[in-house]
Amino acid sequence: MAEAKVRVVIVGGSGYTGLELLRLLIPHPRVEVVGVTSRQYQGKKVQQVFPSLGPSELIFINPAIEELVDEGEAVFTAVPHREAMEIVAGLQGKKELRIIDLSADFRLRQAETYQDWYGPHQAPELLAEAVYGLPEIYFSRIQQARLIGNPGCYPTSVILGLAPLLKAGAVQADGMVIDSKSGVSGAGRSLALGSLYCEVAEGFKAYKVGGEHRHIPEIEQELSLLAGRPLRVTFTPHLVPMSRGILSTMVLSPEKELTWKGVRDLFEDFYREAPFIRLVGEDDLPNTLRVRGSNYCEIGWRLDRRTGRLIVLSAIDNLVKGAAGQAIQNLNILLGWDQTLGLTQLPLYP
C-alpha cells in the first residue's frame, strides 16, 4: 500500500520562489500540494500562469487563513516580509501544523534587530520559537521545530562558506570582507525598473553599498554565534546579468598558518553529514553554472601567500538552496524523512 502523502499549502505561489516550490513539490514522492494562493492570479489555473510546470489541476486561490489551516498539514509562506508574520500569527490555532516561512520575518532572533532593519515586528512572541532553517548547522533543532525561518539567499552562501572556519577559530572574526554577486531573479518577479532587461543586460553593478543590505544582520547573527562573540562584516552585494545564481567571495585573515589540505580537513569534518555540500578540488573554483537548478552549494578556497589571507568562495542557486530547495530540505527534516527527498535533481549544465 502506498504511503499517505502530506498535504501542503503554498501561500504566495506566483513569484519566483513560489514557482520553484511548485516545480520541486509537484513531483515530490511524499507530498501533495493541495492549495496555492495568489491575489493577482486568483481563479486561474497554475498551468496558465506557469506553463513550464506542465499539466496540473491546481488553481490559484485566495482563501481565509482558517481555510488554509483546514487544508494543509504543512504551509510554506512565500510572501513579502511583514505580510508573512500576520499570516503565521493567524495559523497558531493548529499546533500540529508545520510552518516554513521564506520571508525575513522569523530569521532574526531579536525583535529590536528586526525593527532596526524592517520595522516593528507584529508577532515578537514567535521569534523565540522559530528555528533558523540552515540544516547544515541546525539539523537537530529543525527536527523538533514547528516554525522555521528559512534563511536568505545571500546569508546561505556566506554562512556555509564560513561556518567551519569560524567554529574552529581558524580565522579572525574581525575584518571579514564579503563580496556577493546575484542573478536578477533575486530581485523578485514583480515589475521594477531596476530589473528590466535593458537595465541589467550588459551591465554589472553593486547596490546597497556601505552596510545597507537587509541581509547583514542575519549574516552577523549567525556568524557571531559560530564565532562565540559579536562580530561585524563588510558586505557588498552585486547584480549580475544572469537569471539565477549567487557567488560569494570571503576575504579572511587566518589565526595561524593554514594549508590548502588543512582547510579541506576542516570543511570535510564539519560537513561530513551534509549531502548538499560539494567541496571543489585544489585546481578548481566554484561556479554558479554547476549548481544551477539544484540544491547544492559548491565551496572552494585559495591561500594568498603574498598577503597571508584566505579567500573562500561559495556558489548556490539563489532560488533553490537559497530559497525553495532549502525550504523543502527543512520540510523533509521536520517530517523525519531523508533530507534529500525530492531534491536530488542534478544541476542544469550548461
Stockholm file with secondary structure:
# STOCKHOLM 1.0

chainA/1-350         MAEAKVRVVIVGGSGYTGLELLRLLIPHPRVEVVGVTSRQYQGKKVQQVFPSLGPSELIFINPAIEELVDEGEAVFTAVPHREAMEIVAGLQGKKELRIIDLSADFRLRQAETYQDWYGPHQAPELLAEAVYGLPEIYFSRIQQARLIGNPGCYPTSVILGLAPLLKAGAVQADGMVIDSKSGVSGAGRSLALGSLYCEVAEGFKAYKVGGEHRHIPEIEQELSLLAGRPLRVTFTPHLVPMSRGILSTMVLSPEKELTWKGVRDLFEDFYREAPFIRLVGEDDLPNTLRVRGSNYCEIGWRLDRRTGRLIVLSAIDNLVKGAAGQAIQNLNILLGWDQTLGLTQLPLYP
#=GR chainA/1-350 SS CCCCCEEEEEESCSSHHHHHHHHHHTTCTTEEEEEEECSTTTTSBHHHHCGGGCSCCCBEECCCHHHHHHHCSEEEECSCTTHHHHHHHHTTTCTTCEEEECSSTTTCSCHHHHHHHTCCCSCGGGTTTCEECCHHHHHHHHHTCSEEECCCHHHHHHHHHHHHHHHTTCBCSSSCEEEEEECGGGGCSSCCGGGSHHHHTTCCEECSTTTTCTTHHHHHHHHHHHHTSCCCCEEEEEECSSSSCEEEEEEECBSSCCCHHHHHHHHHHHTTTCTTEEECCTTCCCCGGGTTTSSCEEEEEEEETTTTEEEEEEEECTTIIIIIHHHHHHHHHHTTSCTTTTCCCCCCCC
#=GC SS_cons         CCCCCEEEEEESCSSHHHHHHHHHHTTCTTEEEEEEECSTTTTSBHHHHCGGGCSCCCBEECCCHHHHHHHCSEEEECSCTTHHHHHHHHTTTCTTCEEEECSSTTTCSCHHHHHHHTCCCSCGGGTTTCEECCHHHHHHHHHTCSEEECCCHHHHHHHHHHHHHHHTTCBCSSSCEEEEEECGGGGCSSCCGGGSHHHHTTCCEECSTTTTCTTHHHHHHHHHHHHTSCCCCEEEEEECSSSSCEEEEEEECBSSCCCHHHHHHHHHHHTTTCTTEEECCTTCCCCGGGTTTSSCEEEEEEEETTTTEEEEEEEECTTIIIIIHHHHHHHHHHTTSCTTTTCCCCCCCC
//
